[in-house]
Amino acid sequence: MRDEDELHRGNEAGYDFEKVLTMHDLVSSDDVFFAATGITDGELLKGVHYHGNHITTETLVVRGLTGTIRRINATHSTDKLDNLSSIHY
């Protein structure tokens, strides 16, 4: 909470700020996708790495309905990104 007023309004609206949320509380259907792309290297995913004129990323995608888990290792061309963006790599 940012302040006591926000906490008070949340409590009045019926929110329980002490409750530990379960997966079912957050997602109540199997018809869901989850995706995460690493920013820094970690135990689950590699982070963003710069190699001359390309960038590599690793993404994890999970489909709840089928249980399919995909890892996507992508290479992004900085030359092509420069043409699409005002940010230059």
C-alpha positions, 0 to 999 in steps of 0.5 A: 500500500502507498498509504493508510487511506489506500489500505483502508479503501482496499479493506472496505472493498473486501480485499484481504491483504494478508491472504496468500494467493494460490495458482487457482486464485490467480488463474481459474481456467486451463485456457491460459498462456504464460510467457516470460523473457529473461532480462538478466541471467537467472536460474530459469532463463538467460538474459538479453545478450548483445553480440555485435550486430545482433541481440539474443533473448530466451523466452519461456511459453507455457500453455495451460490447456495442453501443458505444452512448454516451449523455450524460444531462443531468438536472435534479433538483428540490430540493423533491422531494429534500427530501421524500425525504432528511434532507439539505436543499438 
